[in-house]
Amino acid sequence: MKRFITTALLTLAAIFTSLSFTLTGFADDQPLVGTPAPEFELADQTGQLHSLEDYHGKWVVLYFYPKDETPGCTTEACEFRDNIFAFRDLNAQILGISLDDVDSHKKFAKHHSLPFPLLADTEGATSTAYGVKTKMFGMTVAKRQSFIIGPDGNIVKHYDKVNPDGHSVEILADLKKLAAGS
C-alpha cells in the first residue's frame, strides 16, 4: 500500500510539473528592470514596420497579449484605446504584440477602432526575447504581460501579472509617477 501511495504521489508530481511547464512557457529569461529593452522590428496591422528605436525619446508601453478577438484581449485593447489621449499627453506610445498575423491584427484593430499599432510577432522572436512566449491550450501564444520602457530605451517597469480589466489605468498611474520623476 505504501508503495502504491508513493507511486501515485510521484505520478501526480510529474503531471503537475508538466502542467506547470505548459502554462509558464518556453522562456523563463526575461529582461530585468533597469536593463536595455530587447530591440525588435515587426509589422503592424497596416504592414508598416516598427522598431523600438523608432520611439527613442518617448515612453513606450509594450503590452503582450495572447490572441486577437478573445474576451480578455479585447477588454485590454479597448481600455488602452479609451485612454489613448492620456498616454499621448505623457509622450507615451502604446504597442500591442501578439503572435497573430498582420491580417488578424488588421481585422481586430478595425473592429474595435484601435488607434495604436498592433505588432505581428509571427515567428515569436520578440516574445521569446521578452520571456513571454508560452504554450496555452496547445497553441503557442504570448503571455499577457506588459513593460514600460523609458525614453532612454531601458525597462523601467514590468507587469507579470495582468488583469485586462483596469490594466490601462494601472499603467497610466505608474507612467504619470515615472514621468514626474524624470
N, C-alpha and C positions, 0 to 999 in steps of 0.2 A: 504494500500500500504506500509506504514511504517513497519507494522508487517511482511509482505512478504519479504522485503529487510533485516530486522533483521534476520529472519529465514534463508534466503539464505546465509547471511554472516556467521552465526553460523555453518551452514552446510559446507560451504567452509573451515572454520577454522578447523572443525573436520576432514575433508578429508585431509587437509594439515598436521595436527598433526599426523594423521595415516600414511600418506606417509612418513613424516619425521622420524617417529619411524622405519618404514620398512627399510629406507635407512641407518639410523645411527646405528641400531643394538640392540643387546641384552645387551651388557656390556659396560657401559659408564666409568667404572672404569678402568683406565689404569695406569700402574706403572709410577711413575714420574722420571724424570731425577735426578740422584743422589742417587736413591734407588736401592737396590739389584734387579737384573732381576729375574723374576719368573723361577724357575727350571722346567725342563721337561725331559722326556725320550721318544723318538719317533724313529720309524724305518725309515730308508732311502729307496731309490729305490732298494737297494740290500737286504733289510731286516735287515741290521746292525742297532743296537740301538745306539742312540746318546743322550747324556745329556749335559746340559750347563757346568756342572762340568768337562766334558772331555776337555774343551777348556780353563780351568783356566790358566791364564798367557798369553793368546792371546787376541787380539781384535776379537770380533765376530760381524759380520754383519748379523743380523737376519731380513730377509725380508719375510713378509706375502703377499700372493697373492691369488686371487680368484679361478682360475681354470687352470689346465694344458691345453696346446694347444690352448688357446684363444689368440687373437692378442696382447693385451697389456702384458699379462703374458709371452708370447714368446719373445717379444721385451725386456722386463726387464731381463729375464733369460739369453738371448743371450748376452746382454751388460755386465752382470756380467761375463759370460764366456770369453768374449773378453778382459776383464781387469783382468783376474784371476792372472796373474803374478805380476801385480802392487799391488794387495791385498796381495799376498803371501810375496812380498818384505817388506810389513809393518807388517808381522806376524799376518795377519788377516784371519779368517775363514769365508767364506760365507755359510749361511744355509738358504735355502728357505723352507717355510712352507705353506702348504695349507691343506684343509680338504679332498683332493683327497687321494685315497688309494695307497699302495705300487706299485701295478701293473700299475696304471696310471702314477705314477712318473717314473717308470722304462721305459715305452714307451717314455715319454716326454724327459727324460734325454738322452736316446739313440738317439732319433730322432734329437736332437739338440746338441749332444756331450757336455753335461753339466758336467764339471769336479768338481762339488761340491755336497754335499748331499741335496736332496730334502726330507723333513721330512713329514711323513703322520700323520696328526692330525685328524684322522677319527672320534674320539669322540668329538673333539672340545675343549678339556680341556685347551690346551695350548693357543689356540686363545682366549678363554674366559679369561684366566689369564692375557693376554696382552691387553685385551679390544678391540679386533679386530673382534670378531665373529659377523656376521650380516646376515640379510636376504636380498637377492637381486633377483628380478625376480622369487620369490617363492622358491629359493634354499638357503640353509644355506651355507655361504662361509666365508672366511677370507677377511677383508678389505685390500686393498693394502696400507700397512704401513710398515715402517722399523724402526729398532732400532740398534744403535751401542752400544755394551756392552764392557766395558773396561776390561783389563786384571784382574782386581780385582773382576769382576762379577757385577759391578754396571752399570746401564744405563747412558750413557753419552750424547746420542743424540736420539731424537725421530722425525721421519718424519711422520706427519699425513696426509699430502697432497703430494701424489707421482704421478709424471708424469713418466710413464715407460720409455719414450724416454729421455735419459740423466740422469736417476737416479743413475746409477752406477758411472758415472763421478762425480756427486754431492757428493755422499758418499765418494768416493775416495779422493776428495779435502778436505772434512771435516776430514777424517781419518788422512790424512797427517798432518794437523794442530794439531789434538789431539795427535798424536804420537810424534810430535816435542816438544809438551809441557810437555810430561810425563817423 
